[in-house]
């Protein structure tokens, strides 16, 4: 069943909000804003515990507000998708994201009341799984793209990956909350591009061998990208920093490989039955 325009936009909006929420969550954690409400969760430190008392508590309050809106959006989108009986894989992707929402809420509370790296990591990992589900739903709900669109998506990843390398945690520039937010925004953009390529490759790339190589290469790069983002806030120096730099370089090499394959495939001339057959058909018939 073809997904109507309104539902496609609803799914895309859920994806956008989820990405924004993840970036906002990174900034909130990096700024230590959640700690302003730690002693009064689920309330905060403002009037009646419901309104922010200062800038830090406003950040935490705003993060909670966006989280509430995003959760409602994902839930509503999932219910709508199932009620309309759209393609099964889209329903499953949205349902998977929805099922994870309660655990994400619990982990979000723990990041405020118990500020530990293992909890922060689990919180971002769960968010990444939710994001993956809604991204896949968005990709599958859109009209099938072309090889050229896929090539442009790969080019976007090629351009963005060096920025990811430049912003490597504590390597080249000060990794303050703003830089962290940009790092994760760029990383999520690269991750989305790679998922899009992997999902569309079997459909838009004619040669099955090329399609398989594109899909596997893009999938591997996507896994490495989200892995770097998951460990990103634990990187300070030493082995993890070298791992992060090496991972970004590997992603860069992989996305270049994907775009080269897509370009070669796109430039292949269409097959012809008999040499000169078109000329003969035009002039003799």
C-alpha distance (Angstrom), angle and dihedral (degrees) to the residues before:
residue distance angle dihedral
X1 . . .
X2 3.80 . .
X3 3.79 113.6 .
X4 3.79 110.9 -124.0
X5 3.79 120.8 -125.0
X6 3.79 95.0 -107.8
X7 3.80 94.0 54.6
X8 3.80 91.6 44.4
X9 3.78 89.2 55.4
X10 3.79 90.9 47.5
X11 3.80 91.4 53.1
X12 3.81 91.4 46.2
X13 3.81 90.5 49.6
X14 3.81 89.8 52.5
X15 3.79 89.4 52.7
X16 3.79 93.0 48.3
X17 3.81 92.8 48.6
X18 3.80 91.4 48.0
X19 3.79 91.0 53.1
X20 3.80 92.1 47.0
X21 3.80 90.3 48.8
X22 3.81 91.6 52.2
X23 3.80 92.0 51.1
X24 3.79 91.0 45.7
X25 3.81 89.3 49.5
X26 3.79 90.4 53.2
X27 3.79 91.0 51.7
X28 3.81 91.7 46.3
X29 3.79 92.8 51.8
X30 3.82 94.2 42.4
X31 3.79 91.3 51.2
X32 3.80 91.6 47.2
X33 3.80 88.5 -126.7
X34 3.79 94.0 141.9
X35 3.78 90.3 64.5
X36 3.81 90.1 68.3
X37 3.81 88.2 71.5
X38 3.79 98.5 34.7
X39 3.79 96.6 107.9
X40 3.79 96.6 47.7
X41 3.81 104.9 36.6
X42 3.02 127.3 -176.9
X43 3.81 82.2 29.7
X44 3.78 125.9 49.3
X45 3.81 137.9 -144.0
X46 3.80 101.7 -82.7
X47 3.80 133.3 87.4
X48 3.83 109.1 -33.5
X49 3.79 85.9 -12.1
X50 3.80 89.4 -79.9
X51 3.80 103.3 93.8
X52 3.82 130.4 54.5
X53 3.78 117.2 -100.8
X54 3.82 97.1 -164.1
X55 3.78 142.1 1.1
X56 3.82 94.9 -80.6
X57 3.77 93.6 51.5
X58 3.81 89.4 45.3
X59 3.81 89.5 57.8
X60 3.79 90.3 52.2
X61 3.81 91.7 43.5
X62 3.81 92.6 49.3
X63 3.80 90.7 47.7
X64 3.79 89.8 54.5
X65 3.80 91.2 47.5
X66 3.82 92.7 52.2
X67 3.81 89.6 45.1
X68 3.80 90.5 54.6
X69 3.81 92.5 48.9
X70 3.81 91.6 46.5
X71 3.79 93.3 49.2
X72 3.80 91.8 50.1
X73 3.81 90.2 47.0
X74 3.82 93.7 51.7
X75 3.79 92.3 45.6
X76 3.80 92.8 47.9
X77 3.80 91.9 46.8
X78 3.80 91.6 50.4
X79 3.80 93.2 49.7
X80 3.80 91.1 47.6
X81 3.81 92.1 48.8
X82 3.81 92.6 51.7
X83 3.78 93.5 45.0
X84 3.80 91.6 53.1
X85 3.78 92.6 48.3
X86 3.80 96.7 -130.7
X87 3.79 125.3 169.9
X88 3.78 112.2 -39.6
X89 3.80 98.0 -127.3
X90 3.82 90.9 55.2
X91 3.79 90.3 51.1
X92 3.81 91.6 49.7
X93 3.83 93.1 47.9
X94 3.81 91.7 51.5
X95 3.81 92.9 42.9
X96 3.81 90.5 51.8
X97 3.79 90.7 53.9
X98 3.80 91.6 46.9
X99 3.80 93.9 50.0
X100 3.81 89.7 56.2
X101 3.81 94.1 54.0
X102 3.85 97.3 87.3
X103 3.81 92.6 51.6
X104 3.79 89.7 47.0
X105 3.81 90.2 53.8
X106 3.80 90.6 51.8
X107 3.80 92.1 47.9
X108 3.79 89.5 47.6
X109 3.80 89.7 55.7
X110 3.80 90.8 48.7
X111 3.81 92.0 52.5
X112 3.82 86.6 61.4
X113 3.79 100.1 40.4
X114 3.82 97.2 33.6
X115 3.80 111.8 29.6
X116 3.81 101.1 -163.2
X117 3.79 130.8 142.7
X118 3.78 94.6 -125.1
X119 3.80 90.6 55.7
X120 3.80 92.9 44.8
X121 3.81 89.6 50.3
X122 3.80 92.9 48.4
X123 3.81 89.5 47.7
X124 3.81 92.9 53.8
X125 3.82 92.4 41.6
X126 3.79 90.9 55.3
X127 3.79 90.5 45.9
X128 3.82 88.5 52.0
X129 3.80 91.3 53.5
X130 3.81 91.0 49.6
X131 3.80 90.0 48.0
X132 3.80 91.7 49.5
X133 3.80 90.7 53.4
X134 3.78 95.5 51.5
X135 3.82 92.4 42.8
X136 3.81 90.8 53.9
X137 3.79 90.2 46.9
X138 3.80 89.4 51.5
X139 3.80 93.7 49.0
X140 3.81 94.2 46.3
X141 3.79 92.9 46.7
X142 3.82 93.9 55.1
X143 3.81 124.1 86.2
X144 3.79 111.1 -89.0
X145 3.78 110.5 -86.8
X146 3.78 130.6 -137.8
X147 3.78 131.8 -111.1
X148 3.78 89.3 -105.5
X149 3.81 91.6 54.6
X150 3.78 88.5 48.9
X151 3.80 89.8 50.4
X152 3.82 90.7 51.3
X153 3.80 89.8 49.9
X154 3.79 89.4 52.6
X155 3.79 90.4 48.0
X156 3.80 89.1 54.3
X157 3.81 89.4 54.9
X158 3.82 90.6 48.0
X159 3.81 90.6 54.2
X160 3.81 95.0 43.8
X161 3.81 99.0 46.2
X162 3.85 95.8 70.9
X163 3.81 87.4 54.5
X164 3.79 87.9 54.2
X165 3.80 88.6 51.8
X166 3.81 92.7 48.4
X167 3.81 90.7 51.9
X168 3.82 94.0 49.7
X169 3.83 106.4 149.7
X170 3.83 111.6 -85.1
X171 3.81 92.8 -19.3
X172 3.80 109.9 103.5
X173 3.82 107.5 -3.3
X174 3.80 136.2 22.2
X175 3.80 107.9 -76.3
X176 3.81 97.3 -141.5
X177 3.84 123.2 158.0
X178 3.81 92.9 -87.5
X179 3.80 93.7 49.9
X180 3.80 90.0 45.7
X181 3.80 90.2 54.0
X182 3.81 91.6 50.4
X183 3.81 90.7 46.8
X184 3.78 91.6 54.1
X185 3.81 93.1 42.6
X186 3.81 90.7 54.6
X187 3.79 91.2 43.7
X188 3.80 92.9 52.2
X189 3.80 89.9 47.9
X190 3.81 91.1 53.4
X191 3.81 90.4 45.1
X192 3.82 91.6 51.5
X193 3.80 91.6 48.9
X194 3.79 91.8 50.8
X195 3.81 93.4 48.2
X196 3.80 89.2 50.2
X197 3.80 91.5 52.4
X198 3.80 93.0 46.5
X199 3.81 92.5 48.5
X200 3.80 96.7 46.8
X201 3.81 100.9 37.4
X202 3.84 98.0 86.8
X203 3.80 90.2 52.0
X204 3.80 103.9 42.5
X205 3.82 102.7 32.2
X206 3.80 108.9 80.5
X207 3.79 98.9 -159.4
X208 3.81 108.2 74.5
X209 3.81 93.6 -151.2
X210 3.80 92.1 52.0
X211 3.80 90.7 45.3
X212 3.80 90.7 53.1
X213 3.80 92.5 48.9
X214 3.79 92.2 48.0
X215 3.79 92.5 48.6
X216 3.81 95.5 47.3
X217 3.80 94.1 43.9
X218 3.81 93.3 47.7
X219 3.81 91.5 45.6
X220 3.81 92.0 51.5
X221 3.80 91.2 48.6
X222 3.82 89.9 48.6
X223 3.81 92.1 52.2
X224 3.80 91.6 49.7
X225 3.81 91.1 47.3
X226 3.78 95.6 52.9
X227 3.80 89.3 42.5
X228 3.81 90.4 57.4
X229 3.78 90.4 49.2
X230 3.81 92.7 49.7
X231 3.81 92.9 54.2
X232 3.81 94.2 33.4
X233 3.79 98.6 104.1
X234 3.81 91.2 48.5
X235 3.81 93.0 57.7
X236 3.80 114.6 102.8
X237 3.79 107.7 137.1
X238 3.76 142.7 -41.8
X239 3.79 124.1 43.1
X240 3.81 97.6 -7.0
X241 3.79 90.8 53.4
X242 3.80 92.2 50.7
X243 3.81 88.2 46.2
X244 3.79 90.6 52.3
X245 3.81 93.3 49.4
X246 3.79 92.0 45.3
X247 3.81 90.6 47.9
X248 3.80 92.0 53.1
X249 3.81 90.9 49.3
X250 3.80 90.4 49.5
X251 3.81 91.3 49.6
X252 3.80 88.9 50.8
X253 3.80 91.4 52.3
X254 3.80 92.1 47.1
X255 3.80 95.8 49.6
X256 3.81 90.2 48.2
X257 3.79 87.5 52.6
X258 3.80 90.8 50.9
X259 3.81 93.5 50.5
X260 3.82 91.7 47.1
X261 3.81 91.0 53.2
X262 3.80 91.3 46.8
X263 3.80 91.9 48.4
X264 3.79 93.0 48.5
X265 3.78 91.1 47.7
X266 3.79 91.9 48.3
X267 3.81 92.0 50.6
X268 3.80 95.0 51.7
X269 3.82 109.2 115.4
X270 3.80 116.9 -120.8
X271 3.77 114.3 -96.8
X272 3.79 117.6 -103.6
X273 3.75 126.8 -157.0
X274 3.82 103.1 -142.0
X275 3.82 123.6 12.6
X276 3.74 107.4 -108.6
X277 3.77 91.0 11.5
X278 3.81 93.5 130.3
X279 3.83 91.8 52.0
X280 3.79 91.7 48.9
X281 3.78 92.2 48.6
X282 3.82 91.4 49.0
X283 3.79 97.0 47.5
X284 3.79 103.5 32.7
X285 3.79 103.0 40.5
